[in-house]
Amino acid sequence: EFRRVLFRSCSPYLHELALVVLAWNNLHEELSLLFWTLIGASDSNAVLRIWHSIRSDRTQRDMLRAAQMGDLTHLPRVREKGIPFASRAREDIEFLLKAVDSIASSRNHAVHTPFAFLNEESKITMVAQDFFGHPMARKLSGKDLAFELQRQRNSADILTAFTQNIRLALYVKPEPQWPSRPILPSQATRNEAPHQKKQKSRRRSTQPAT
């Protein structure tokens, strides 16, 4: 009975955690299609088998980084649009990959952190279990987990859309507009966990007036 109540109370946190995993997977699926587009091979199955043979997300992104080097003149759209178009494509793909690299650690912290459950004032909240010094849990310690997980999901979704728009701009006819670089949600907003806010509020309320 307790476990049923526990997971029902924490279902919003677990839901957001699941969405982070799905968003990350969708992002790398879109990166694989961009890799295929940059390779320029007609046999998509062969290119994607190479991509999926790599077990590390980071190594897959390194492959994509290597694929966008060079003049890209094997792509019909680049031959049509010229060197400035190729340069912009390379610069924005590098921007994209750096942005994905920048959120990878946060995603790893969320997915690999052990969590604990606090029962305060008849409300159960999920927090990072950093008591035993887990290094990834320490990165999430004290943060508002619901907000942090939403931020991670939104960041991945934004980069997925940017990846797709770059890919389509490289070959779709009629030619779509080249996408603008996105701005990711800030990590600096609302990082404090609700139970910590309550503790600070209680401390302030018990301080003697001066």
N, C-alpha and C positions, 0 to 999 in steps of 0.2 A: 504493500500500500504506500509506504514512504517513497519507494523508488518511482511509483506512478505519479505521485504528487510532485516529486522532485523534477522529473523530466517534463511534466506538464508546465510547471512554473518556469523552467528554463528553456522551453521550446522556442521562444523568440531568439535567444542566443544561439541555440543549436541550428535553427533555421538560417540565421545569418552566416554561421560558420559553413554550413552546406553550400550556401550561395557563393561564398568566397571560393570554395573548391571548384564549383561549376564555372564561375567566371574565369578563373585561371586556366582551366582546361579549354574553354572556348577561345580564350586569347591565343593559346598555343596552337589550337587547330587553325585559326586564321593566319597565324605566322607560318604554318606549314604551307598554306596555299600561296602566300606571298613568296615563299622559297621556291615553290614550283614555277610561279610566274617569272621570277628572276632567272631561273635556270633556262627557261624558254624551251623546254622539251615538250614534244607532243604527247609522250607517254607519261601521263600523270602518275600512273600506278608505280612505275619504276622510281620516279623521283620521290614519291611519298613513302615508298618502302625504305629508301635510304634514310629519310628523315626519321621515320618511326623506329628504325634500327638503333637509334641513339637513345639511351635511357635517361640521359640528363637534359633537363630543360635548358640549362645554361649552355651546354655544348651544342644543342640544337640552335640556340640563338647565335652562337659563334659561327655556325655553318651559314646561317642567314646573313650574318655580317660579311662573311667571305664572299657570298654569292652576289652581293651588291657592289663589290669592288670592280674596277675596270670601267670601260666606257659605256657598257650596256648596249652597244650598237647592234647586238644580236636580236634586240627587241624591236619589232616594227614601229612601235609608237616613238621610241627614241630616235630611230632613223628619220622618222617623219618630223619630229619636233626639234631635234638638234642637241648640241652640247649643253646649252643652258637648262633644258628640260632634264637631261641625265644628271646634271650636277645637283639640281634641286631634289630629284628623286633620291640620290645617294645621301644627301644631307638630311633629308627628312626620315629616311629609313634608319640612319645612324641615331638621330634624335629619338625615334621610336624605340630602338633597342636599348639606348641608355635609360629611357623612361621605364621600360620593362625591368631592366636590371635594378633600377632604384626602388621598385616596389616588391622585388622578389624576396628580400629579407623579411619584410613585414608579413608577406604571405606565409613564408616558412615558419615564422614565429607563431602565427595563428594556427597553422595546421599541426605543428609538432609540439605545441605547448601542452603540458598537463593542466587540467582545470580543477578547481575546487568550487564548492557551493556554500554560500553563506546564508544563514537564516536570521534575518534581523527584522524585528517588528512584523512578524508573520509574512515577510516577503523574502523569497529566495532569489539570490543573484549569483551569477557565475563569475568567477575571478580567476586570474592566472595563479597557479599553485607554484609559488616561488620559494616556499619555506625551506626546501632542501637544496636550494641554489641552482635549480635548472636554469641554464643561461638564456634560453629563449623565453621562459616564463618571466624572467627578470625584465626583459624588454617590454612586456605587456603589463608588468606589475603596476597597479594603481590607475590603470587607464579605464575609461568607460568602454567596456568591451563591445557593447551593442553599437556604439558610435564608431569605434575603430574598425569593426568588421564591415559595417556599411561603407566606410571610407575606402577600405581595400576593395570591396566588390565594385564600387563605383569607378575607382581608378582602373581596374581591369576592364570593365565594360567600355569605358571611354577609349582606352587603347585598342580594344578589339575593333571598335567602330573606325578608328583612325587607320588601323592596319587594313581593314577591308576597303576603305575609301582610296588608299594608296594603290592597292592591288587593282581595283577596278579602273583607276585613272591610267594604269599602265597598258590597258588593252581594250577596254569596252568601247564600242561604237554605238551611238555618237559619243564623243569624248566627254566625260564628266569633268566638272571643275576640280582642280587639284585641291585637296583638303587643307584647311588651316591647322597649324599645330595646336593641340588641345592643352588646356590647363587642368592639372589634376587637383583633386581636393586636398586642402592643406592638412598636415598632421598637427598643426599647432592649435587647433580649435577643440575645445571640449574634451580634453584628454583625461580629466580626473574622473575616477570611478564614483558612482552615486554613493556607495557606503563611506567613501573617504570624505565626500562633501558633507554628509550627515555628521561625521565625527568632528570635522572642523566647526560645523555650525553649533554642535553641542558644546565644544570647548569655548567658543565665543560667548555663548549664552550663559555659561557658568562663571565667566570672569567677572570680578567685582567692578562695579562702576567707579570711575575716578572723577 
